[in-house]
Amino acid sequence: MSLRRFLGSLSAAALMTIVPPALADGEVNLYTSRHYDSDQVLFAAFTEATGITVNVIEDKAGKLIERIKTEGVNSPADVFLTVDASNLMNAASDGLFQATSSDSLDSRIPANLRHPDGLWFAFTKRARVIMVREDAGVTGLERYEDLADPRFDDMICIRSSGNIYNQSLVGSLIAANGEEATAAWVQGLVANMAREPESNDTGQIRAVAAGECSIGVANTYYLARLTRSDDPADRAVAAAIDVILPNQDDRGTHVNISGAGVLSHAPNAANAVAFLEFLASDEAQLAFADGNNEWPAVEGVAHGSVLDDLYGEFAQDDISVATFGANRSSALNIMEANGWK
């Protein structure tokens, strides 16, 4: 979405609600691990609409967390924006966020998609789903738990145990089934792997399409990217994939987030809160989510048609996403102890 188009979608009333005139100056310093051009358009729109300059530092989440810790009370950072609730919980456990009091954020962001003490808030959602090659004849695969069934021996491609998306998925399984059952599940999953874990989520999808394995696990936006690609080869990969939305008859499919919070030593805390409230506006939610083929965190906001085409409506696990970070250490221990490389 272009800056002009985005600004044209913002009504004057919406802007007054997002940022009171008294705050319409100064700057906000953003540390972000998201690296999408669409995010830059959104930040520019915030500046154009409010007069608040957004200064952006990009890096991987872990590096940004360490940078904020090293900078300490002298950190210029106001907002930390990142993917995956576990990254946000890591930052929260290190004391990097301050509680944000905002009626707007509390009313617009569902309780299970924000920190219980207001330390961070989700702004987009993504699901981690099962993807199978359409001609593989895979049947009886309806739940994450089924991935450990011996019937799927030598059929599964998945990323490493070091991948935070997988750690959060395992954290959700601990919450649902307990540590002992989850350890047994990891053992079964490892036994069913067609190869040692490698590559990223796109790599898992390509491997399934190419016949290296029949079953893969990936976040929803990766398949959407391939579907929307200008490259016919990418679209052919996407066309070879069938999607399974797990656990539709019980707790629902595992959903994770991108989110942000105001940092403890933010020098521009009021502008930081205004920035988060802007991200929760209907117009920003649409642009923010569509830029990476995700769902808005705010309920009732429209989303990209490619998501409807690929996934439709589905039951989502409504567990607090903060649980993933709380369970991350146990999840990683279980994964490593049971052979998930």
C-alpha positions in Angstrom: 0.0 0.0 0.0 1.4 3.4 -0.9 1.7 6.2 1.6 -0.8 8.4 -0.3 -3.3 5.6 -0.4 -2.9 4.9 3.2 -3.3 8.5 4.3 -6.3 8.8 2.1 -8.0 6.0 4.1 -7.6 7.8 7.4 -10.4 10.1 8.4 -9.8 13.2 10.4 -11.9 11.8 13.2 -9.8 8.7 13.2 -6.6 10.7 13.5 -7.9 12.7 16.4 -8.8 9.5 18.2 -5.4 8.0 17.5 -3.2 10.9 18.5 -4.4 14.0 20.4 -3.1 17.3 19.0 -1.0 17.9 22.1 1.3 15.0 21.2 1.7 15.9 17.5 5.4 16.7 17.6 8.7 15.1 18.6 9.9 11.6 17.8 9.5 8.0 18.7 12.5 5.6 18.5 11.5 2.1 17.3 13.6 -1.0 17.5 12.1 -3.6 15.3 12.9 -7.1 14.1 10.2 -6.9 11.3 11.8 -6.0 7.9 8.9 -5.4 5.5 8.6 -2.4 3.1 4.9 -2.2 4.1 5.9 -1.4 7.7 8.0 1.5 6.5 5.0 2.9 4.7 3.0 2.6 7.8 5.6 4.4 9.9 5.7 7.2 7.3 1.9 7.5 7.5 2.1 7.9 11.3 4.6 10.7 10.8 2.6 12.4 8.1 -0.6 12.1 10.2 0.8 13.2 13.5 4.1 15.1 13.0 5.9 12.5 15.2 9.1 11.3 13.5 9.7 7.5 13.6 13.4 6.6 13.9 13.9 3.0 13.0 16.6 0.5 14.0 16.2 -3.0 12.5 17.9 -6.2 13.6 17.1 -9.7 14.8 15.0 -9.9 17.9 17.7 -11.4 20.1 20.2 -8.9 19.1 17.8 -6.0 19.8 17.0 -7.4 23.2 20.7 -7.6 24.1 21.2 -4.1 22.7 18.4 -2.6 24.9 19.8 -4.4 27.9 23.4 -3.1 27.2 22.1 0.5 26.7 20.2 0.3 30.0 18.9 3.6 31.3 20.6 5.4 28.5 18.7 3.5 25.8 17.1 5.8 23.2 14.6 3.1 22.3 10.9 3.8 23.0 9.2 0.8 21.4 10.3 -2.8 20.7 8.4 -4.4 17.9 8.9 -8.1 17.0 7.5 -11.3 15.8 6.4 -14.2 18.1 5.0 -13.9 21.6 8.0 -15.8 23.0 10.3 -12.9 21.9 8.0 -10.4 23.6 7.9 -12.6 26.8 11.7 -12.8 26.8 12.0 -9.1 26.7 9.3 -8.8 29.4 11.1 -11.3 31.7 14.2 -9.2 31.3 12.3 -6.2 32.6 12.6 -4.2 29.4 8.9 -3.1 29.1 6.9 -0.7 31.2 3.2 -1.2 31.7 1.0 0.8 29.2 -2.3 2.2 30.4 -4.5 2.7 27.3 -8.2 2.3 27.2 -7.9 2.2 23.4 -5.5 -0.7 23.4 -7.3 -2.6 26.2 -10.6 -2.3 24.3 -9.3 -3.1 20.8 -6.7 -5.9 21.4 -8.3 -9.1 22.8 -7.1 -10.1 26.2 -5.4 -13.3 25.0 -3.4 -11.3 22.5 -1.7 -8.9 25.0 0.4 -9.2 28.1 -1.8 -9.6 31.3 -0.1 -6.6 32.8 -0.1 -4.4 29.7 3.6 -4.8 28.9 3.0 -5.6 25.2 0.2 -5.9 22.7 -0.3 -8.0 19.6 -1.0 -6.2 16.3 -1.0 -9.1 13.8 -1.8 -12.8 13.9 -0.4 -15.8 12.0 -1.2 -19.5 12.3 1.3 -22.4 12.3 -0.4 -25.1 10.1 0.2 -28.4 8.5 0.9 -28.4 4.7 0.8 -31.6 2.6 1.5 -32.3 -1.1 -1.9 -32.5 -2.7 -1.1 -35.8 -4.5 0.5 -37.5 -1.5 -2.7 -39.2 -0.4 -2.2 -38.2 3.3 -5.3 -39.1 5.4 -6.1 -39.1 9.1 -4.0 -36.0 9.8 -6.3 -33.7 11.7 -4.4 -32.6 14.8 -0.9 -31.5 15.7 -0.8 -34.6 17.9 -1.2 -36.8 14.8 2.2 -35.7 13.5 3.7 -38.3 16.0 1.6 -41.2 14.6 3.9 -43.9 13.2 1.7 -44.0 10.0 3.6 -40.8 9.0 7.0 -42.4 9.3 9.7 -40.7 7.0 7.1 -38.2 5.8 7.6 -34.9 7.7 9.8 -31.8 7.0 10.1 -29.2 9.8 12.5 -26.6 11.0 15.0 -27.0 13.8 14.3 -27.0 17.5 16.2 -23.6 17.6 13.3 -22.0 15.6 11.2 -19.9 17.9 8.0 -20.6 16.0 8.5 -24.3 16.7 9.3 -23.6 20.4 6.1 -21.6 20.7 4.1 -24.4 19.1 5.6 -26.9 21.5 4.9 -24.5 24.4 1.2 -24.5 23.3 1.2 -28.4 23.3 2.7 -28.3 26.9 -0.2 -26.1 27.9 -2.7 -28.4 26.2 -1.3 -31.9 27.1 1.4 -31.5 29.8 5.1 -32.1 29.6 5.2 -35.9 29.7 2.7 -36.2 26.8 4.6 -33.5 24.8 7.9 -35.3 25.3 6.4 -38.4 23.8 5.0 -36.4 21.0 8.4 -34.9 20.2 9.9 -38.5 20.1 7.2 -39.6 17.6 7.6 -36.5 15.5 11.4 -36.9 15.3 10.9 -40.6 14.3 8.7 -39.4 11.5 11.0 -36.8 10.0 12.0 -37.4 6.4 15.3 -35.5 6.9 17.1 -33.6 9.6 15.7 -30.2 10.2 17.0 -27.5 7.8 16.0 -24.3 6.1 13.2 -21.9 6.8 9.4 -22.2 6.5 9.5 -21.5 2.8 12.1 -24.3 2.5 9.7 -26.8 4.2 6.9 -25.8 1.7 9.2 -26.2 -1.3 10.4 -29.6 0.0 6.8 -30.8 0.3 6.0 -29.6 -3.2 9.2 -31.2 -4.6 8.4 -34.6 -3.0 11.3 -34.6 -0.5 8.6 -35.1 2.1 4.8 -35.4 2.1 4.0 -33.2 5.2 5.4 -29.9 6.3 4.8 -27.4 9.1 4.9 -23.7 8.4 3.4 -20.3 9.2 0.5 -19.3 7.1 2.0 -16.1 5.6 4.8 -18.1 3.8 2.3 -19.9 1.6 0.5 -16.7 1.0 3.7 -15.1 -0.2 4.3 -17.9 -2.7 0.7 -17.6 -3.9 1.0 -13.9 -4.5 4.5 -14.1 -6.0 5.2 -12.7 -9.5 7.3 -15.8 -10.2 5.4 -18.6 -11.8 7.6 -21.1 -10.2 6.6 -19.9 -6.7 3.0 -20.0 -7.7 3.4 -23.6 -8.9 4.9 -24.6 -5.5 1.9 -23.0 -3.8 -0.6 -24.8 -6.1 0.9 -28.1 -5.1 0.1 -27.7 -1.5 -3.0 -28.6 0.5 -3.5 -27.0 3.9 -4.6 -28.8 7.1 -5.9 -26.5 9.8 -5.2 -28.6 12.9 -7.4 -29.3 15.9 -10.6 -27.9 14.5 -12.7 -30.3 16.6 -11.1 -29.3 19.9 -9.0 -26.4 21.0 -8.4 -24.9 17.5 -5.3 -24.1 15.5 -2.2 -22.6 17.1 -2.0 -18.8 16.5 0.9 -16.6 17.2 1.5 -12.9 16.8 3.6 -9.9 16.0 3.5 -7.3 18.7 5.1 -4.4 20.5 5.5 -2.6 23.9 6.8 0.6 25.4 10.3 0.2 26.8 11.1 0.8 30.5 13.4 3.8 29.8 11.6 5.2 26.9 12.5 8.9 26.6 9.3 9.6 24.5 6.8 7.4 26.3 3.7 9.4 25.4 4.6 9.3 21.7 5.3 5.6 22.1 1.8 5.0 23.4 0.4 7.1 20.6 2.3 5.0 18.1 0.9 1.7 19.5 -2.6 3.2 19.5 -2.1 4.1 15.9 -1.1 0.5 15.0 -4.4 -0.6 16.6 -6.5 1.7 14.4 -8.7 0.0 11.8 -6.8 1.5 8.9 -3.3 0.7 10.3 -4.4 -2.8 11.2 -5.4 -3.5 7.6 -2.2 -2.2 6.2 0.0 -3.7 8.8 -1.4 -7.2 8.5 -1.8 -7.2 4.7 1.8 -6.2 4.2 2.9 -9.6 5.5 -0.2 -11.7 4.7 -1.3 -11.8 8.3 -4.6 -11.3 10.1 -5.3 -8.1 12.1 -5.2 -8.6 15.9 -8.3 -6.3 16.2 -11.5 -8.3 15.7 -13.7 -7.3 12.8 -11.0 -5.6 10.7 -10.9 -6.7 7.0 -7.9 -8.7 5.8 -6.4 -9.7 2.6 -8.5 -12.0 0.3 -5.6 -14.4 -0.2 -6.0 -15.5 3.4 -9.7 -16.3 2.8 -8.8 -18.2 -0.4 -6.2 -20.3 1.3 -7.6 -20.7 4.8 -11.1 -19.5 5.1 -12.7 -19.2 8.5 -11.3 -21.6 11.1 -11.3 -22.2 14.9 -8.3 -20.6 16.6 -6.8 -21.7 19.9 -7.7 -18.8 22.3 -5.0 -19.6 24.9 -3.1 -16.5 26.1 -0.2 -16.2 23.7 1.9 -15.1 26.8 1.8 -18.9 27.7 4.2 -19.7 24.8 7.0 -17.6 26.3 6.3 -18.8 29.8 6.7 -22.4 28.5 9.6 -21.7 26.1 12.4 -23.0 28.4 10.5 -26.2 29.1 9.7 -26.6 25.4 13.3 -26.2 24.3 14.5 -28.7 27.0 11.9 -31.3 25.8 12.8 -30.8 22.2 16.5 -31.1 22.7 16.2 -34.1 25.2 14.1 -36.0 22.7 16.2 -35.7 19.6 14.8 -32.7 17.8 17.9 -31.1 16.3 
